[in-house]
Amino acid sequence: MSGKNSVPEGIAIDLLFAAQPFTGLEHHALHILRGLHQVGASVDVLVPSDVIPNIQDAVQGHRVVPFPRVPRGLRLGREQWSFPWRFGAYPRALRLLHSVLGVAPLLSAVPLVLTVPDLTYRIRPDDLHPRARWYFGMLGPRSIRRAHRIMVSSKAVWRQVIDLYHIAPERVAYVPLCADATFGPRPAAEVAAARKRFGLPERYVLYVGTIDPRKDLARLRAAYELLPPDLTDDSALVFVGRTNRGAERLAGQVRQAGPRSHVISLDYVPREFLPAIYSGASLFCYPSRYEGFGLPVLEAMSCATPVVVSSAEALVELVDEAGVVLRTESVEELTQAMERLLRFDAEQARLRNAGLARSKAFSVERLGRETAEVYRQAFAA
């Protein structure tokens, strides 16, 4: 080792699950790599060869270990066979594996650091596709028990891991996520260009994230429909994000045209346009029933967009007093929160400033520094 923030050699981060278009989980892993580089730590990155061209900035200072590409549908579970096949059960070159997906290769004896993004398979199993529910429900708990150290992004998941799986608290590290450095308030000209490119009006209510049952988007759509006519006439409800497998019917319901509503569905949007779309929104709504962190909420706050979130523990923790936290799951309460922010510019301005200030607590340098410390603890365990 060299330097106070460096880590021992022989650490690998497993990105074998990565596939385009990237989701929040891939971006979390890339933030870890950027953060480690910032604090002078270098690791091996296990990644499919077809993804490498898209992550060049994130792997600077690290050693890329390419694996053959496989169809996206086969990437769930790839770590269970691909990693042992490449390195064997007792690889000499690797001394620590960091699995970011929440499951680890159980046929390998390499000491393990495990990121647990959330416990949806335990807390809300019916919200998952049956295949994912079976896979994570079967292998997630085994991976948790095998890990030398466990990383979670919220204190809510920290408590759940300890309580549900009887893990010693010192084995679980709270290391919050961060947003990309590109997420910040964008200039008016850039916002106007994004509006023109994607057909967005001057005022809109924004949701960014996957379309799936856990996000409670039917409530968001219903709440928008209850807004007074003068608000729905000159504002839109905008959905940005791909549809999870099995949620196609839900996607059709929340995106369909209503009698007086203006609903815009953008599906997947290249990431470089998201800061301007966030910055142009009148407010950002995220009524999810359960989250491990809530990265789109942090991205919105980083762009000085007022946020309205559900009372899911991780979201309450993330927003703190810098946004509107709904107390119930009622449609009417969400409508009232949306109407208040659409009508009162002063309230919008207050939450823009509060959210932007709150977002500064989450940085890539912090993520890298605290991840490196987890690695050092795992070696000492």
VENSUL-V807527 format. One line per field, one symbol per residue. ss: DSSP state (H for helix, E for strand, - for the rest). phi: phi as a letter, one per 40 degrees, with the letter a starting at -180 (. if undefined). A space follows every 50 residues. Layout:
BEGIN
ss = ???
phi = ???
END
This chain:
BEGIN
ss = ----------EEEEE--------HHHHHHHHHHHHHHH-----EEEEEHH HHHH--------EEEEE----HHH---HHHHHHHHHH--------EEEE- -----------EEEE----HHHH-HHH--HHHHHHHHHHHHHHHHH--EE EE--HHHHHHHHHHH---HHHEEE-------------HHHHHHHHHHH-- --EEEEEE--E-HHH-HHHHHHHHH---HHHHH-EEEEEE--E----HHH HHHHH-------EEEEE---HHHHHHHHHH--EEEE--------HHHHHH HH----EEE---HHHHHHH----EE-----HHHHHHHHHHHHH-HHHHHH HHHHHHHHH----HHHHHHHHHHHHHHHHH-
phi = .agcbcbdcgbbbcbcccacccbdcccccccdcccccccgbbbcbcaccc cdccbdccccgbbcbcbdcbddccccgcccbcccccbgcbcccbbabbcc cgbbcccbccdbbbcbcabdcbcbccccddcccccccccdccccccccbb bbcacccdccccccbfccdccbbcbccacdcccadccdccccccdccbgc ccbacbbbiccadccfcccccccccccddccccbabbbbbicccdgbccc dccccccbcacbbbbbfcbdccccdccdccccabbacdcaacahddcccc cccgccbbbccddccdcccfbcacbccbbcccccdccccdcccbcccdcc cccccccccccbbcccdccccdccdcccccc
END
